[in-house]
Amino acid sequence: MTNLKVGGVPEHFNYPWYLTLKNKEYTNANINLRWENFPGGTGEMCKALRTGAVDIAIVLTEGIIKDISEGNPSKIVQVFVDSPLIWGVHVHKNSVFKSIEELEHGTIAISRFGSGSHLMAIVNAFNQGWNVENLKFKVVENLQGGIDALKNGAADYFMWEHFTTKPLVDNGTFRRIEDCLTPWPCFVIAVRNEILEQHPEAIAYILKVINKQTGSFKNIKNIDSTLAIRYEQKFTDIQKWLKITEWNSGKPITKDLITSIQKQLFRFNVIKEIKNSAAFIKNM
């Protein structure tokens, strides 16, 4: 039995993984695959890949490219979600801030440096024409930390995935100022190099199983109702999310895509240099 651990955020994007694990679809190839939730997001998972705490991670594209560029011994084996991620820019319900322009000098709550909430705050700043050197950050670890930081005034705004935070906007915890889209496919599957060398067949099988699941995911009977209940979302919000979300389902990842993203991250001062894109990927 090959024992492997996969990690991801506990959000609706990863429900296909839950289904394949629930149905024990990996045991057919003698693979014991276990799931671990990472509410802290991509920065937390990059650290887990580095330490060997997980073998496979479903991470934000910008976060893992930055971390591989900085020495993370892992490779991207596939894009997981082709569509961009919609990041809501949130303030506390009683915040004095009413527009995105007013947030230029505000303190930004981020889960950790190198996380999506950190990197997309930089992307948003560039979109607004702000000086990114002047951005101020407050590390809050996770979504709950962001809620607390806005409530107690430790931070002024917080960026997190639009639909995950929609219930918090609906109940008045947050007020959304604006949305900011990632200019690239949002989630990729990354695997530690050691695992790619030792268990390439197992990784290829895992990708085959999850790609089959995501390929038919939207056709599952009552999937919108199931997701709405499980993730405490409005039925209409889940239907909208399903309509705009596209999983990759197995198309090879290209060096051109990685190069294009590196160039953007370099322009945003997120990475210090553009490296050979072949070193970031491994098609199975």
C-alpha angles and dihedrals in degrees: 000000000000110000115208135164125213125193136197145145115286092245138119093264089072100047090104087065090053091054095051091047093046089053091048090232095158096057089073086074094042092257121143101201117182127191126222124189118227108194088173089068133214099342090056091048094048088056090048091052091051093051095041092244087131131022100201128029135188098216141166111270097232093048098052094042089054092047095046087049087056095050109280104157095226140097135216108244098180147351106255101190117026097192122082122259117246110223116198117214104221136191130180114278091249096043118135089222114102105165139037091245091062091059096066095107097029126119113255122218110221131176091230139321111287092026125122092255088056098044095043090051086060092047090050091050091053090048089054094046094244126150104257091200088070097053115123121209137196116197110224102164100223148000093290089051089054091051091051095045094053091045096051095039097246088126136020103213141011132200120213137148111299100231096040089056096039093096088054090053091047093052094045099250090118135023113211115223099182145327128251122196126211109245091223141042104300109219131037134178113242127189131192112254091234091059092046089055097043102036111023093144092053092050091048090051093048090052091049091053097046093044091054089051096048091045091063099026098109091052095059110119112260092353090147092056092045093052093044091055097041096048097033093241132146111263091235092051092053091048090052091047092050091050095055099036119092123185118209097230097195113319110147117258114241134217088229091062093050091046091051092051092045090054091053093046090049090052089051090051090241094123126033099220142008110248135193104292092212088072091063100055143056119184111207 
